[in-house]
Amino acid sequence: MTRQLLWSEYYAKYFDGLKVPQCKYWYTKWTKEVSRVIHFTHKAGDKLFIDYTEKKLTIVDRHMGELKSLEVFGCVLRTSQYTPVEASASQKKEDFIQPVENPL
């Protein structure tokens, strides 16, 4: 998506609206406002963000032929953005500790 394409779509709807220079000016001003995010400084390897997904993974037990639902555990290593994912039977303590302890 380029600013020119964005403006073309805008101008097709609002032909009496802003022209290209004004649109680029206000877009640049807007991006400076929304890009102000809170910055956190982390030491490498210091933080690990973890959670389970909302949706479960469904697999077929090849011995019984039954459908089984698995919880999907994911984490993000803050500095590297490495994102390992692992499935487990539940979100119980034992099933939670295992993927956290597994080597990345």
C-alpha positions in Angstrom: 0.0 0.0 0.0 1.5 3.3 -1.1 0.4 6.8 0.0 -0.5 7.4 -3.7 -2.8 4.3 -3.8 -4.3 5.3 -0.4 -5.0 8.7 -1.7 -6.5 7.3 -5.0 -9.0 5.2 -3.0 -9.8 8.1 -0.8 -10.3 10.5 -3.7 -12.5 8.0 -5.5 -14.9 8.2 -2.5 -14.4 11.9 -1.7 -13.6 13.7 -5.0 -14.0 17.1 -3.4 -11.7 16.1 -0.6 -8.0 16.7 0.0 -5.6 16.8 -2.9 -2.3 14.8 -2.9 -0.1 17.4 -1.1 -2.6 18.0 1.7 -3.3 14.3 2.1 0.4 13.4 2.3 0.9 16.2 4.9 -2.0 15.0 7.1 -1.0 11.4 6.7 2.6 12.1 7.8 1.4 14.1 10.7 -1.0 11.3 11.7 1.6 8.5 11.5 3.9 10.5 13.8 1.1 10.6 16.4 0.2 7.0 16.2 3.8 5.7 16.1 4.4 7.0 19.6 4.4 3.7 21.4 5.7 2.8 24.8 9.2 1.5 24.5 10.4 -1.1 26.9 14.1 -1.9 27.2 14.9 -5.6 27.8 18.1 -7.4 28.4 18.6 -10.2 25.9 17.1 -13.5 27.4 15.6 -11.6 30.3 11.9 -11.8 29.2 9.7 -14.5 27.9 6.0 -13.7 27.0 3.8 -16.8 27.2 0.1 -17.7 26.7 -2.3 -20.3 25.3 -4.2 -19.7 22.1 -8.0 -19.3 22.2 -8.6 -22.0 19.6 -7.6 -25.6 20.3 -5.8 -27.9 17.9 -7.7 -31.1 16.9 -5.9 -34.3 16.1 -7.0 -37.9 15.4 -5.7 -40.6 17.7 -4.3 -43.1 15.3 -4.8 -46.1 17.7 -8.4 -45.3 18.8 -9.6 -43.2 15.8 -10.9 -40.5 18.3 -10.6 -36.8 17.9 -8.6 -35.1 20.6 -8.4 -31.4 21.4 -5.0 -30.1 22.3 -4.1 -26.7 23.9 -1.7 -24.7 21.9 1.0 -23.0 24.0 3.1 -20.2 22.5 5.8 -17.9 23.7 7.8 -15.0 22.4 11.4 -14.3 23.3 11.4 -10.6 23.6 14.7 -9.7 22.1 15.0 -12.2 19.2 11.2 -12.4 18.5 11.7 -16.2 18.3 8.3 -17.8 18.8 8.2 -21.5 19.7 4.8 -23.2 19.8 3.9 -26.5 21.4 0.7 -28.5 21.9 -0.3 -30.1 25.2 -3.2 -32.0 26.6 -4.4 -29.3 28.9 -3.5 -26.0 30.7 -3.0 -27.8 34.0 0.2 -27.0 35.9 2.0 -30.1 34.8 1.2 -29.5 31.1 2.2 -25.9 31.5 5.6 -26.5 33.1 6.7 -29.0 30.4 6.8 -26.6 27.4 8.3 -23.8 29.5 11.2 -26.1 30.6 11.8 -27.5 27.1 14.9 -26.1 25.5 14.3 -23.6 22.8 
